[in-house]
Amino acid sequence: MEPALLDRLGLKLGDRFLAGNVPLVAAAILEEEPDRLSRGFALGPRVLTSLEAVEAGGGLKPGLPFGVTARIVLPPSADLAAAEASLGREKLGGGLRIRTRDEAAQGLNRMVDQLEYFLAFIGLASLVAGGLGVYGAVNAYLAGRKPAIATLKALGAEGRLVRDTYLIQVAVLALLGVGIGLGVGAAAPIVLGRLVADELPVPALFAVYPGPLAKAAAFGLLSAAAFSLAPLGRARQTPPASLFRKDLTARLRFGPEFAAALLAGAGLAGLAVVTAPTLLTATLMIAGVAVAFGLLWALGAGAAMLAGRLRTGARGPLRIGLANLAGPGSAARTATPAIGLGVALLAAVVLIQSSLLRQVSEIAPRSAPALVFTEIPPERAAAFDAAVAGAFRAPLTPDSYLRAPMLNGRITELNGRPVERDRIKPSERWAYDASVSLSAIGQEPPNAAIVEGRWWPADYSGPPLVAMSDEVAAGGGLKLGDTVTVQLFGRDITARIAVLRKVELGGFGATFPLVLTPSAIEGAEPRHVAIAKATRDQEAAVTRALGADFPEVNVISVREQLEAATELFDRLALAIRGAAGVAALAGLLVLAGAIAARARERTREAATLKVLGASRGQILLAYVLEYGLVGLIAGLAGVALGYAAAWPVVVKVFETDWSVDWGGVLTLLAGAALITGAGGLLAAFQALSKRPAPAPRGVVPPPSGGGGPRSGGGGPLRDLG
């Protein structure tokens, strides 16, 4: 048995005890099982014993809930799909479920697929954000090479030669960057695997896998091509005279570079579709990234236009900052989409996490029971209630304690016709595939959540009626007044649907998919179950009391399961936040690229402002305001997009109450504004660190002092700095 059960029963290895009047010995501590993950989520500690002991204890009597699992070992050359289909055709029994080793854990594949979808979305958004950085970096580099490009063209070099010269350099840098990324990506799982291998629920094979690395390399190279070819095409198409005038802003006309960029973008989208688990997922993922990028780009352009209008009424540093935002090299156009994508992903993760964690850690403990009691003898039900009240040292109320009989039945007919499971959607078939839990209750229970119909009187004794979950009824195409036949204790009971109700399986109430009138099971004496809300002290007290007076009753702590779920979700959310942080980092790198791209212009601008009488403090404040506004705009837009992405996931997919973590949202907004503002401060310090005299002529003195200027001007003018 597991250590938790030894502690709960006060046993140690070698002690003897009774289970169902069968003498047993606590022989060993159960630490793990090789197939535990395939058993799914289970309440209560695990116990292993012989089949004979279970039969002798009455655990396999008809009507009791139990399941049988058969494991079949196939030859290595066997076809799993064919074997599964063959077993399915044999119809070995109603409600048979067949799973292969590829889907051993129920729901695990779906969870992994959903996680893969989200991580793929983060990766694609990071590539788009990083692609903007590539675009800005190539633009900045070519802007610094204007004299060389102009000289080559003036000496007769064709545009193709100019393009190919710099295309080779960009390609080499792209290959180098992809190579470094692949090295880090291949090494990271191996390093992390050594650190967390002992904490994983299943053995993991940490190794270098060529397939994912090849996919990552293809994504990186296609992204670099899609975003770097446009600046190269513009450089090829610009005439020499424009280059000598420092003009590299010609519009990109359709040409081989533009066509290649479109092909690379299409290849990027196609690769995302091919490598995604489903076409629908890939389409939604690409559409989401494209829509988010388009909205952020439009917002950046709109912010630049608005800044141009607002600067007329501004004064001092604010006017300078708004003028820079409205200018041709505005960071609002280049940095807003990248930073906004990163903030949007982080905001979506924070909002989804806050809602789900609140559901698990706050709402569920308040609405769900803390304890579940099973196998309560019906003849001692009143004595059991008194024992629980004595352990709680408080009277039992319907708001804190509920008890009802529990049976397991099988739905065999709907409106007099056998159930056709193949016509029921797989997501709604769970109540018709195998046995379903049900109860028999007279008086309307608290929190009945009736959607349609009216509950029967407490003393009702007519033909059988049933209160049915609206979800189960929808799966079978049933409505109020229809009939359902349930097989109980070897006989069929046909009941008319009198009530349709919303059943919250994790809530505090009669959470049975089917509830019959008591007269329908008259003569049977099923075991009862009970649920209770309790503090930790009350939980410990009732466990001890029932262990002495009701040893046959199982006491299950829901609190422990909720705490385990919270811990698991915290770990998963931490991993996802780390992945989303990569997209945010890509946005910050784009910001750094935008600052570097305008370094020369900033130097000339700062020199001009200083000559016109501006103080260092005013220049610093102007740049901080400029970039801080960019961060605020990107942060607000990113939070809005994150909200739009997180709300349907929380409300529609997880069907959970929406809750906003305002602290996390405000932290994201403040972080975006502060980090971009710090970038503006860095740009200002960089510009102010240069001597102002050479700057208006485009002369940047050597960083180490000494030596003359590289072009134009002489020592006397330089000394004015």
Protein Blocks (a to p, Z undefined) as FASTA:
>chain_A
ZZklmmmnopaehiacdeehiacddfbdcfbdfklmmnopaedjdddddfklmmmnopmg
ghiacdddddddddfkbcfklmmmmmmmnonaghiacddfklmpghklmmmmmmmmmmmm
mmmmmmmmmmmmmmmmmmmmmmmmmmmmmmmmmnopafklmmmmmmmmmmmmmmmmmmmm
mmmmmmmmmmmmmmmmmmpcbdcdddddfklmmmmmmmmmmmmmmmmmmmmmmmmmpcfk
lmmnopakbccdddfklmmmmmmmmmmmmmmmmmpmbfklmmmmmmmmmmmmmmmmmmmm
mmmmmmmmmmmmgghjllmmmmmmmmmklfklmmmmmmmmmmmmmmmmmmmmmmmmmmmm
mmmmmmpcfbdcehiafklmmmmmmmmmmmnopacdfkloccddddddddfbgghiacdf
klpcfklmmmmmmccdddddfbdcehklpabdcdddfkbcbdcdddddfklmmmnopaeh
iacdddeehiacddddfbdcdddfkbgcdfbfbdcdfklmgoiacdddddddddfklmmm
mmmmmmmmmmmbccddfklmmmmmmmmmmmmmmmmmmmmmmmmmmmmmmmmmmmmmmmmm
mmmmmmmmmmnopafklmmmmmmmmmmmmmmmmmmmmmmmmmmmmmmmmmmmnopacddd
fklmmmmmmmmmmmmmmmmmmmmmmmmmpcfklmmnopacdfkggaidfbgcifklmmmZ
Z
